[in-house]
Amino acid sequence: MESHSDADSDPFDDGSTHTQRSVGSEVSISTLSFNRFFQYSDDFDTTVIKRSGSDDWLRNLTDEEWEKLGRNISRNQSRVEIRLCNDAISDHKISFFCRGLTRSASITKMNLYDNRLSVTAVQSMVPFLQSANNLKELYLDNNNIRSEGFNLLFRALRDSPIETLSCDRCGIESIEIDSEHIPVDDNSINADGCRGLAKLLQGGDSTLKDLYLRDNAIDDEGVATFIDALQSNASLRNLDLRKNDGISNQGKISLLKLVIDISSITATLHSNHTLAFLDVEDMNPDGSFDADDEIQRHIYEATEINSIYEGVSNPEAAGREKGIDHSVFSDIDPLHLPEILSLIGRHHGQGELYLALKSFIMTLFSTVNVRKCIQQKRAYHAAIVAEHAAIVAEHRNKMEELDAKLASMDEAVEVNESSTDLEHRGKKRRRKWWWGLWGGA
């Protein structure tokens, strides 16, 4: 909720008397008494400074008032999010604002979208950024900081806890920094820019996880640069290259080969098994791809396997899933492969077919744990035995139930026959008695 109280004659009052905020109230907190500026978030733990360039009163703030605003924010003890967008601040004003913000420990998020800021603004922000110990998110989309400003930002944030830096549509062409999450969509990054980014992906100590390069000027040359860097990269999980019209079908095929190289089993096993998201074409709303997006569909299937096995940190299993379980060998018991090779050798000799198959089989067989295969086969047959044992036990119980019913019926017949025989004997004795009486008479 937002407060517009006009009771405060000075929205930047630094007085020592301040009301503590209670849940659901609209009073200021700590030293933040500029009610004209702030909102509370839904959890009441964060103060949101949110204004746009359409606010006439904001546009009329003096340089001194901008600096005073920054000082008051820096004194706040609870979390603060700053959203000054759509011409709310300029290169000139931000220098005073950030001067007041320096040494602030309260700001966790800053959004300066669409303010036409240049590299001059970034230079003014550097002292604040270097001391912003709790700043996790910084959004500078739709400004004009260009490559120089972008690289300057990264150098300033190198040792900070920043998690997300978003600079979409900022005129960036080249990059010379490192990070874990780089969204630089809608810029002008070309092959030269790709070479700068590729440096972040090389070496075993790379930490870059997400790289969003949608709607840039990347072509097949840039793709080749990324592929070289990603051959041995184990950190990058997401790479978005959609809406880069310079990437041809050949470039897409190269990306497919990066995640599933089927030229040989060895090549498949050594494909990139880390990328879980690699998009060159957009997916339809129903999750399907157009007929001419067949390459993207295969890329999706390969990265889906990467995603599944990433959860268990098992790239070897991902390689087998791609190249073995989805090949002609998937229908052959690995334990029978030596027999197949021997059979080919006896009937066709050790020619090209034999030698080619031998090289494949040796590579494939080297990935097979023979003991585990035997254990799995034994477990399979044990399961069959257990299943049949359960069926046998079930039928045996049914038989016992039926036997009990038959025994009960036989017993009932015997009892009935016994009763009939006794009755017959009783009638016979009675007849004899009556005849005795009549004879005596």
Stockholm file with secondary structure:
# STOCKHOLM 1.0

chainA/1-441         MESHSDADSDPFDDGSTHTQRSVGSEVSISTLSFNRFFQYSDDFDTTVIKRSGSDDWLRNLTDEEWEKLGRNISRNQSRVEIRLCNDAISDHKISFFCRGLTRSASITKMNLYDNRLSVTAVQSMVPFLQSANNLKELYLDNNNIRSEGFNLLFRALRDSPIETLSCDRCGIESIEIDSEHIPVDDNSINADGCRGLAKLLQGGDSTLKDLYLRDNAIDDEGVATFIDALQSNASLRNLDLRKNDGISNQGKISLLKLVIDISSITATLHSNHTLAFLDVEDMNPDGSFDADDEIQRHIYEATEINSIYEGVSNPEAAGREKGIDHSVFSDIDPLHLPEILSLIGRHHGQGELYLALKSFIMTLFSTVNVRKCIQQKRAYHAAIVAEHAAIVAEHRNKMEELDAKLASMDEAVEVNESSTDLEHRGKKRRRKWWWGLWGGA
#=GR chainA/1-441 SS CBCCCCCCSCTTCCCSCCCCCCTTCCCCBTTBCCTTTEEECTTSSEEEEEEETTCHHHHTCCHHHHHHHHHHHHHCCSEEEEEEESSSSCHHHHHHHHHHHTTCSCEEEEECCSSCCCHHHHHHHHHHHHHCTTCCEEECTTSCCHHHHHHHHHHHHTTSCCCEEECTTSCCCCCCCCCSEEECCSSCCCHHHHHHHHHHHCSTTCCCCEEECCSSCCBHHHHHHHHHHHSSCCSCCEEECTTCTBCCHHHHHHHHHHHCCCSSHHHHHTSCCCCSEEESSCCCTTSCCCGGGHHHHHHHHHHHHHHHHHTTTCHHHHHHHHHTTTSGGGGSCGGGHHHHHHHHHHHHCSSHHHHHHHHHHHHHHHTCCHHHHHHHHHHHHHHHHHHHHHHHHHHHHHHHHHHHHHHHHHHHHHHHHHHHHHHHHHHHHHHHHHHHHHHHC
#=GC SS_cons         CBCCCCCCSCTTCCCSCCCCCCTTCCCCBTTBCCTTTEEECTTSSEEEEEEETTCHHHHTCCHHHHHHHHHHHHHCCSEEEEEEESSSSCHHHHHHHHHHHTTCSCEEEEECCSSCCCHHHHHHHHHHHHHCTTCCEEECTTSCCHHHHHHHHHHHHTTSCCCEEECTTSCCCCCCCCCSEEECCSSCCCHHHHHHHHHHHCSTTCCCCEEECCSSCCBHHHHHHHHHHHSSCCSCCEEECTTCTBCCHHHHHHHHHHHCCCSSHHHHHTSCCCCSEEESSCCCTTSCCCGGGHHHHHHHHHHHHHHHHHTTTCHHHHHHHHHTTTSGGGGSCGGGHHHHHHHHHHHHCSSHHHHHHHHHHHHHHHTCCHHHHHHHHHHHHHHHHHHHHHHHHHHHHHHHHHHHHHHHHHHHHHHHHHHHHHHHHHHHHHHHHHHHHHHHC
//
